[in-house]
Every structure is written in structure tokens, then in C-alpha cells.
Amino acid sequence: MDLVNTTENPPLRKGHNMSEKTKPSVTVIGLGPMGRATVKVLLDAGHPVTAWNRTRPKLDAIAELGARPADTVAEALAASDTILLSLIHYDAMYGVLEQGPADLTGKTIVNLSSDSPEQTRKGAAWVTARGGDFLTGAYMTQSDDLQHTASRLYVSGPEPLFDAHRDLLETLVPATHHLGEDHGLAQVYYQAALARFHAFLASFEQALAIVEASGADIDRFVAFATESPESDVDFMRYFAEAVKQGGWGDVANLEMMHAGAQHVIDTAEEVGVDADLTRAVQRYYRRALDASEQTGRPVPVYRIFRGETA
């Protein structure tokens, strides 16, 4: 999906003075795939962008698109009041920002890096202790396509600060959601979504391996698997409601799921496909069955995840 229509709406690049006068400048620190995507969207929207990266080649490449390269972090921070960080994790933020002035008064740091909620809260406290304002941002996107219709930007932090930057954030990802004042909330939603995605991706690759190793047709399998996407939505909603009541499944359900997992394991092993992923899933049903036997009542798998087996 193209980010812009270059025929009808040519991208605004360096040298478009009217755009630069009407759109606030932004600094982007970190030019990995998401950092580069961030810069491109901002340039296309007419924002003057200053960029800094630890290594020079990525900085030179983004400069060719119209961003102003900064030689130092201090220069990058001085260029804009709004600083977007796109780093590998929150620990990297400290070493980077410490290369600039200790006083961050007047600066809003929007950290778009991934990390745990608690690490995020610590990072927010570190910035605010130095006089800066802080928002947590978490991209939930289709690869690096920020403006894909399925892409989301989760944001948490002070609501007035979010409101002040709403236009900019919605420029990056139209579907931007402020989740609350707690700086860690954006990471809670993001990491929970990743937990689901990692399990889905690994299990889907296992499924494809079983199909291919069996000599069956992958395209036909995918056609069957994708013909009723609303079924997945129904399952998620159903299990979410069950979780509110303590989790899904009585002992008979747990035994059925345990046995079903064994059938997947047997099928995979028959065609030489690694079945460790399904074994891991099966162990949760085994633990739930054992806990149910010990307590004399059903203990759903959800409660095993929560560590609440009593």
C-alpha cells in the first residue's frame, strides 16, 4: 500500500517553504525500519524533519529524502520541541539523550520504542525528572506501513499532552488511540498484542509445514483458513467474556483439548515436522487438568497463566 499518491498529491520535501512555515518541525532519533518510516510520513505531510542516527549511512540516505541530518544528539534536540525516539529498547534512550543537554525543559519526548510497561514508566520518570514532557507511543502496524488501514498507534501519558500532539500523531497513524495517563498502558496493549501475534505466526508456520510435508496444497489450505475471518473474531470475544468469569473450560473440555493437541503432535511427527510448539500448548492443558484434580474443581488454562491455581 503506497503511503502517498505521487501523481495527485506530490510529497512535500525540503524546499517547500510554505509547508515548512505551517507545520511544526520534528526531530526523529533512530533510523531503523520504523524510524525511517516515521521520517517519510512526516516529510510527505510537510513537516520539517531533523534526524539523527548512531551510524552515518542511514542518516545520509534519509537526508536524500529531505530530512536535515544532525551531526550530534545535542543538535538534533535543539532543532525541535518534539522529539520522536525509535530505538531498539528503552535502555538505549538513556545513552542517546545523555549526549544532549541535561535540562529537557520545553521538549516533549515521544518514545516509540518497544519495551516492558515497567521499563517504560522508569523511562518516563527519567525524562520528566530532567524537565521534559513524555508520551509513550507503540506502533502496531502492517510491517513499516504506518498508514495502512489496519495500523494502530497506541499512546499513553498525560491527556493534555496527548491532545497537544494529537494532530502530529494522527499524521503518523490515522488510527491513533490514547489509552490513559499511565505511561505503561500503551506497552501493555502492544505487548499483549505481540504475545498473540508471536503465537499465531509460529503456529501458522507449523501448520504450513504440516501441509507441505504431507504433500497437500498450501494455497488450498490457506483458502480454507481465511474464508471465515469472522470466526476468529467470534472466538476472541467469546473467550474474553469467559475470562471475565474466570476462564473457559470444565474438565471434559480440558481433556478434549489435551487429546486434540496430541493428535496434532502425532500428525506432525508422522511427516517429520517439529511438534515442540504444540507440546508446549499441551503442557498448559496438562497443568490445568492436574490443578483441577488437586482442587476438586475445574481450573481453566487462563488461571494457569495468571498463576492462580488455588
C-alpha positions in Angstrom: 0.0 0.0 0.0 1.5 3.3 -1.1 1.9 6.0 1.6 1.1 8.7 -0.9 -0.3 9.1 -4.4 2.6 10.7 -6.1 0.5 11.7 -9.1 -2.3 13.6 -7.5 -0.6 14.6 -4.2 3.2 15.0 -4.7 5.2 14.6 -1.5 6.3 17.8 0.2 10.1 17.7 0.6 12.8 20.1 1.7 12.5 23.4 0.0 8.7 23.8 0.2 8.8 26.9 2.3 5.1 27.3 2.7 4.8 23.8 4.2 7.8 24.4 6.5 6.2 27.6 7.8 2.8 26.0 8.6 3.9 22.6 10.0 5.9 22.3 13.2 9.4 20.8 13.0 10.0 17.4 14.4 13.2 15.5 15.3 13.4 11.8 14.8 16.2 9.9 16.6 16.9 6.3 15.4 16.6 5.3 11.8 15.7 1.6 11.9 12.8 0.5 9.7 10.2 2.2 11.9 12.3 5.4 12.3 12.7 5.7 8.6 9.0 5.1 8.0 8.3 7.8 10.6 10.5 10.3 8.8 9.0 9.6 5.4 5.4 10.1 6.6 6.4 13.4 8.3 8.1 14.7 5.2 5.2 13.7 3.0 2.9 15.7 5.3 5.1 18.8 5.0 6.9 18.7 8.4 10.5 19.9 8.5 12.4 16.9 9.9 15.7 16.7 11.6 17.1 13.2 12.0 20.0 11.6 14.0 21.3 8.1 13.9 24.2 6.3 15.5 25.6 5.3 12.2 26.0 7.7 9.3 24.9 5.7 6.2 21.2 5.6 7.3 21.4 9.3 8.1 22.8 10.1 4.7 20.1 8.0 3.0 17.2 9.8 4.8 18.8 13.2 4.1 18.3 12.4 0.4 14.6 12.4 1.0 14.7 15.9 2.5 15.4 15.4 6.2 18.1 17.5 7.8 20.8 15.4 9.3 22.1 16.3 12.7 25.7 15.5 13.5 25.1 15.3 17.2 22.3 14.4 19.6 22.5 17.9 21.0 22.0 19.4 17.6 19.0 17.1 17.0 17.4 18.0 20.3 17.9 21.7 19.7 16.2 21.6 16.3 12.7 20.8 17.5 10.5 20.9 20.6 9.0 17.4 19.7 11.4 14.5 19.7 10.4 11.1 18.4 12.5 8.2 19.5 12.6 5.0 17.5 15.2 2.8 19.3 15.6 -0.9 19.9 14.6 -0.6 23.6 14.3 1.9 26.4 17.8 1.3 27.7 19.1 2.9 24.5 17.2 6.1 25.3 19.4 6.9 28.3 22.7 6.7 26.4 21.4 8.7 23.5 19.7 11.5 25.4 22.7 11.8 27.8 24.7 13.0 24.8 22.5 16.2 24.8 21.8 18.8 27.5 20.7 17.6 30.9 17.9 20.0 31.0 15.0 18.9 28.7 12.6 21.7 29.7 10.4 22.6 26.7 11.0 19.3 25.0 8.3 16.6 24.5 9.9 13.1 24.2 7.6 10.6 22.4 9.3 7.3 22.8 8.1 4.9 20.0 10.4 2.1 21.1 9.2 -1.3 22.4 9.8 -2.4 25.9 8.0 -3.6 29.0 5.5 -1.4 30.8 7.7 -1.0 33.9 10.7 -0.1 31.8 8.6 2.5 30.1 7.4 4.0 33.4 11.0 4.3 34.5 12.0 5.9 31.2 9.1 8.4 31.6 10.2 9.3 35.1 13.8 9.8 33.9 12.7 12.3 31.2 10.3 14.2 33.4 12.9 14.5 36.2 15.0 16.4 33.7 12.2 18.8 32.9 10.9 17.2 29.8 7.4 16.0 28.9 6.9 12.4 27.9 4.4 10.3 25.9 4.6 6.6 25.3 3.9 5.5 21.7 3.7 2.0 20.4 3.3 1.2 16.7 1.0 -1.7 15.9 1.4 -1.7 12.1 1.5 -3.8 9.0 5.3 -4.1 8.6 6.5 -0.5 8.3 3.4 0.8 6.6 2.2 3.3 9.2 -0.8 4.4 7.2 -2.2 1.0 6.4 -5.9 0.8 7.3 -5.0 -1.9 9.8 -2.2 0.0 11.5 -2.7 1.5 15.0 -0.7 3.8 17.3 -1.2 3.2 21.0 -0.3 6.3 23.1 -0.3 6.8 26.9 0.6 9.6 29.1 -1.0 12.9 30.3 -4.1 13.6 28.3 -3.4 17.4 27.8 0.0 16.5 26.4 -1.6 14.0 24.0 -4.2 16.5 22.9 -1.4 19.0 22.1 0.3 16.4 19.9 -2.8 14.7 18.5 -2.5 16.1 15.0 1.1 15.1 14.7 0.5 11.6 16.0 -2.6 11.1 13.8 -0.5 12.2 10.8 1.8 9.3 11.5 -1.0 6.8 12.1 -4.6 7.9 11.4 -5.9 5.3 13.9 -4.2 6.7 17.0 -5.6 5.8 20.4 -4.9 7.5 23.7 -5.2 4.7 26.3 -4.8 6.6 29.6 -2.5 8.6 31.8 -0.3 5.6 32.9 2.8 5.7 30.7 3.0 1.9 30.8 -0.5 1.3 29.3 0.5 1.6 25.6 3.1 -1.1 26.2 0.6 -3.3 28.0 -1.7 -3.3 24.9 1.2 -3.5 22.5 3.0 -6.4 24.2 -0.3 -8.3 24.7 -1.0 -7.9 21.0 2.5 -9.2 20.3 2.0 -12.2 22.6 -1.0 -13.1 20.4 0.9 -12.4 17.2 4.0 -14.4 18.0 1.9 -17.4 18.9 -0.2 -17.1 15.8 2.8 -16.7 13.5 4.7 -19.7 14.9 1.6 -21.9 14.9 0.7 -20.8 11.3 4.2 -21.7 10.1 3.9 -25.1 11.9 0.5 -25.6 10.1 2.0 -24.8 6.7 4.9 -27.1 7.4 2.5 -30.0 8.2 0.5 -29.3 5.0 3.6 -29.1 2.8 5.4 -32.1 4.3 2.2 -34.1 3.8 2.2 -33.3 0.1 -1.0 -31.3 0.4 -1.6 -27.9 -1.3 -0.6 -24.8 0.8 -2.8 -22.4 -1.3 -5.8 -24.6 -0.8 -5.2 -24.8 2.9 -4.8 -21.0 3.2 -8.0 -20.5 1.2 -9.9 -22.7 3.7 -8.2 -21.0 6.7 -9.1 -17.5 5.5 -12.6 -17.9 4.2 -14.3 -17.1 7.5 -12.2 -14.5 9.3 -15.2 -13.6 11.4 -14.8 -16.9 13.2 -11.6 -15.7 14.8 -13.3 -12.6 16.0 -16.1 -14.6 17.5 -13.6 -16.8 19.3 -11.7 -13.9 20.8 -14.9 -12.2 22.0 -16.2 -15.5 23.4 -13.0 -16.3 25.3 -12.7 -12.7 26.6 -16.2 -13.0 28.1 -15.2 -16.4 29.6 -12.1 -14.8 31.1 -14.2 -12.3 32.9 -15.8 -15.2 34.7 -12.5 -16.9 35.5 -11.7 -18.7 32.2 -13.0 -21.2 29.8 -13.4 -24.9 30.2 -14.5 -27.7 32.5 -12.5 -30.9 33.0 -14.1 -32.5 29.9 -13.1 -29.5 27.8 -9.6 -29.6 29.1 -9.3 -33.4 28.4 -10.6 -32.8 24.9 -8.0 -30.1 24.2 -5.2 -32.2 25.7 -6.2 -35.1 23.5 -6.5 -32.8 20.4 -3.1 -31.4 21.0 -1.7 -35.0 21.0 -3.3 -35.6 17.6 -1.5 -32.6 16.2 1.7 -33.8 17.7 1.2 -37.3 16.1 0.4 -35.8 12.7 3.4 -33.5 12.8 5.8 -36.3 13.8 4.4 -38.6 11.1 5.6 -36.2 8.4 8.8 -35.1 10.2 7.6 -31.7 11.4 8.8 -30.3 14.7 6.0 -30.5 17.2 7.5 -28.7 20.2 5.2 -25.8 19.9 2.1 -28.0 20.3 3.8 -29.9 23.1 4.2 -26.5 24.9 0.5 -25.8 24.4 -0.4 -29.3 25.6 1.5 -28.8 28.8 -0.8 -26.0 29.8 -3.8 -28.3 29.5 -1.9 -30.9 31.5 -1.2 -28.4 34.2 -4.8 -27.3 34.2 -6.0 -30.9 34.5 -3.6 -31.6 37.3 -4.7 -28.4 39.2 -8.3 -29.4 38.6 -7.7 -32.8 40.2 -5.9 -31.2 43.2 -8.6 -28.6 43.9 -11.6 -30.8 43.1 -13.0 -28.2 40.6 -12.1 -27.0 37.1 -9.1 -24.8 36.8 -9.1 -23.2 33.3 -5.8 -22.6 31.4 -6.4 -18.9 31.9 -5.9 -19.3 35.6 -2.7 -21.2 34.9 -1.4 -18.2 33.0 -2.4 -16.0 35.9 -0.7 -18.3 38.4 -4.0 -18.7 40.3 -4.5 -22.4 40.7 -5.8 -22.5 44.2 
